[in-house]
Amino acid sequence: MTNVRQSQQVNAYFQSEDSYASIGKESQSPGALSHIGLLDTFDPRMVDQQYAAVSTIGYSVAPHVLKGPTNVMVPLKIGMWGSGWKTLLGRCIGQTTISGALRPAHLRPDVQTVAIVAEEQLASTFQCSLASGVAFNKAELELDYTTNAPATINFDTTAYYVVDRESADSSRSTARNFATTNALFIQADYSSQTIPSEPTGDPILPIDVGVKYALDASTNGVSITGPTNSYVEVGERFIIGYTAAGGLDSNFGTAGVYDLTLDANNTIAKINTLIDNDTGWTFADDAAGTIVSGRPLDLLKGVYKSGTTIYQTDSVLADWPFVKTVKLTIDNQHIPLAGVGDGRGTASDILLQNNEVARGESVITLEITSTAKDETFYDKMVTGTSVPLVRLDFGTNGSIALTNGRIMTRTAGYTAGTEVTETVTIQFYGAGDYTNYSKYAISGDF
């Protein structure tokens, strides 16, 4: 039988990078690898040399074809299995250290990358590739309730550069050593790193994910007042108190943080008492209405000046009716910065399309199709009023909150003999009145 390339012989693992392409630029040592999840679509070596023909008078065909900046892309679509997706999606949103752990609490201005090690088993050998500076330009998280197929995330990524071992190796471990020769542009030795075990349990299915929303205008709120020019950030899991200088206020909660999932903090009434006892801070029911004693997680996510009203959804979040499909898109609109990459060892320098990458303005969009029920979402679109809060609830795997949305489009056409399907597209902007409150358009707890 002819030996051909087979996708079932391919595996991929990743390591988070401390800074852009820090593995490729050798400012970080190779470390533990993580399982990437269910691989649906993957190509670790999509390289565009961006050749350009130079036409010249007197020639029938352009006599010169010149190489442009090398552009490396890594198409990656995964099923949400295990915990790898949490890191990858978290780095697309942006991970921030809160209470000693990395959390996707809000959008960040930096580009957070990973290095991906891919291996392919050939007839009797292993061939491996290493991509560094894999940056998440866009992520599309998709749920299909009509099939209950595993939840997926489709990443649009670029990379600093990718290298292969110069020759295949009969040893699976030494095939991951990209430092056996001094001529590779990227040199890193992963041969001593243990291949991670597959996750236990099943992938996340749409039936495991609740889609909840509130449409009513938020009229009830609270205010948190601190020292002069202080402010608070309210996320999906944490309320964080800051001083005027922008540092955590040690008098607020535990080292500046209240974790709303802890029993001691899981109602508004409990937080009221605790903050009133924090030196320099007070908590009050806003004059707009009487706040419900529970549901602190339903406060609108954002950044608020001291004393500003922080609204809560007036009603308990309801299940989205008759949902069929869900697509959450995080589009970071990265800006590639071409430049000459510094080759390692004796490798020549290369003009790279993604020598550096800057983060652009993110766009957070949620598209939901469902069986049409009534004119609720149409009326909301026409009036242009806010959708205060939508939550994707993954149960024990966490949640994602989307705050202050506007319905951009809504369609519900009629076709003879079939059900009426409604498609609603919402874009989110975050809430608050201080600094970059829009970073809380999306806030995750996973």
Stockholm file with secondary structure:
# STOCKHOLM 1.0

chainA/1-446         MTNVRQSQQVNAYFQSEDSYASIGKESQSPGALSHIGLLDTFDPRMVDQQYAAVSTIGYSVAPHVLKGPTNVMVPLKIGMWGSGWKTLLGRCIGQTTISGALRPAHLRPDVQTVAIVAEEQLASTFQCSLASGVAFNKAELELDYTTNAPATINFDTTAYYVVDRESADSSRSTARNFATTNALFIQADYSSQTIPSEPTGDPILPIDVGVKYALDASTNGVSITGPTNSYVEVGERFIIGYTAAGGLDSNFGTAGVYDLTLDANNTIAKINTLIDNDTGWTFADDAAGTIVSGRPLDLLKGVYKSGTTIYQTDSVLADWPFVKTVKLTIDNQHIPLAGVGDGRGTASDILLQNNEVARGESVITLEITSTAKDETFYDKMVTGTSVPLVRLDFGTNGSIALTNGRIMTRTAGYTAGTEVTETVTIQFYGAGDYTNYSKYAISGDF
#=GR chainA/1-446 SS CCCCCCGGGEEEEEEECSSTTTTTTTSSCCCCCEECCEEEEECTTEEECCCEEECCTTCSSCSEEECCCBEEECCEEEECCSSHHHHHHHHHHCCEEETTEEECCSCCSSCCEEEEEEEEECSSCEEEEEEEEEEEEEEEEEEETTTTCCCEEEEEEEESEEEECSSCBSSTTGGGBTTSSTTCSSCCBCTTSCCCCCCSSCCCCGGGCEEEEECSCCCEEEEEECSTTCEEEECSSEEEEECTTSSBCTTTTBTTEEETTSGGGSSHHHHHHHHHTSTTCEEEECTTCCCCSSCGGGBCCEEEETTCEEEECSSCCEECTTEEEEEEEEECCCEEEEEEECCSTTCCCEEEEEEEEECCCCEEEEEEEEECCCSHHHHHHHHTCCEEEEEEECGGGCEEEEEEEEEEEEECCCCTTSCCEEEEEEEECCEESSSSGGGGGEEEEC
#=GC SS_cons         CCCCCCGGGEEEEEEECSSTTTTTTTSSCCCCCEECCEEEEECTTEEECCCEEECCTTCSSCSEEECCCBEEECCEEEECCSSHHHHHHHHHHCCEEETTEEECCSCCSSCCEEEEEEEEECSSCEEEEEEEEEEEEEEEEEEETTTTCCCEEEEEEEESEEEECSSCBSSTTGGGBTTSSTTCSSCCBCTTSCCCCCCSSCCCCGGGCEEEEECSCCCEEEEEECSTTCEEEECSSEEEEECTTSSBCTTTTBTTEEETTSGGGSSHHHHHHHHHTSTTCEEEECTTCCCCSSCGGGBCCEEEETTCEEEECSSCCEECTTEEEEEEEEECCCEEEEEEECCSTTCCCEEEEEEEEECCCCEEEEEEEEECCCSHHHHHHHHTCCEEEEEEECGGGCEEEEEEEEEEEEECCCCTTSCCEEEEEEEECCEESSSSGGGGGEEEEC
//
